[in-house]
Amino acid sequence: MAFYCDKMTWKAGNLTKDPYFRTYPDGNETVYLSLAIDHEKDNTEYLELQGRGQIKEYIRTETFKSGDFVIAGGTLGTRKNSLAKYQS
């Protein structure tokens, strides 16, 4: 399921694995999530999501796990390897 509002894109789906946190050498921390979105039979979209700031802290305090239904909003970007990702 997808929703578009101004410059924000919203996606709804299920986590394919537990969220994980990574701390970088400069001290910044990011949470990573993998989302599966079922559009119709045999048509599933997979997204890799990143969260920082307040959204990262929210995910840390809640108990998210593989299989949970989530709604994520952010801006769509593309990596060099052409995988889509969202940043909130």
C-alpha positions in Angstrom: 0.0 0.0 0.0 1.4 3.4 -0.9 0.3 7.0 -0.1 1.7 10.2 -1.5 1.4 13.6 0.2 3.3 16.6 -1.0 7.0 15.5 -1.0 6.4 12.6 1.5 5.8 9.0 0.4 4.1 6.6 2.8 4.4 2.8 2.5 2.6 0.1 4.5 3.8 -3.5 4.8 5.5 -6.1 7.0 9.0 -6.2 8.4 11.0 -8.9 6.9 13.5 -9.0 9.8 14.0 -7.4 13.1 15.2 -3.8 13.1 18.9 -3.3 13.8 20.9 -0.3 14.9 24.3 0.8 13.7 26.6 3.4 15.3 29.1 5.0 13.0 32.7 6.2 13.9 31.4 9.8 14.0 28.9 8.9 16.7 25.8 9.0 14.6 23.4 6.1 14.9 20.9 4.8 12.3 18.2 2.1 12.6 17.7 -0.1 9.5 14.4 -1.9 8.6 13.4 -4.1 5.7 9.8 -3.9 4.5 7.8 -6.2 2.3 4.7 -4.6 0.6 2.2 -6.9 -1.0 0.5 -5.1 -3.9 -1.4 -8.1 -5.4 -0.9 -11.8 -5.8 2.8 -12.6 -6.6 3.7 -8.9 -6.7 5.7 -7.9 -3.6 7.9 -4.8 -3.3 10.9 -4.9 -0.9 12.3 -1.7 0.6 15.3 -1.0 2.9 14.4 1.8 5.3 16.7 4.0 7.4 15.6 6.0 10.5 17.4 8.7 12.5 16.6 11.1 15.3 13.1 10.8 16.9 12.0 7.9 14.7 15.1 6.0 15.7 14.4 6.5 19.4 10.8 5.5 18.9 11.8 2.3 17.2 14.3 1.6 20.1 11.6 2.0 22.8 8.9 -0.1 21.0 9.1 -3.8 20.4 9.2 -4.2 16.6 10.1 -7.6 15.2 10.0 -9.5 11.9 6.4 -9.9 10.6 5.0 -6.7 12.3 2.8 -4.5 10.2 4.2 -0.9 9.9 3.5 2.3 8.1 6.6 4.3 7.1 6.8 7.8 5.7 9.7 9.7 4.3 11.5 10.8 1.1 12.4 8.2 -1.5 16.1 8.0 -2.6 18.1 5.6 -4.7 21.5 4.1 -3.9 24.2 3.5 -6.5 23.1 -0.1 -6.7 19.5 1.1 -7.6 17.9 -0.2 -4.4 15.2 2.2 -3.2 15.3 3.5 0.3 13.4 5.9 2.5 14.8 8.3 5.0 12.8 9.9 7.7 
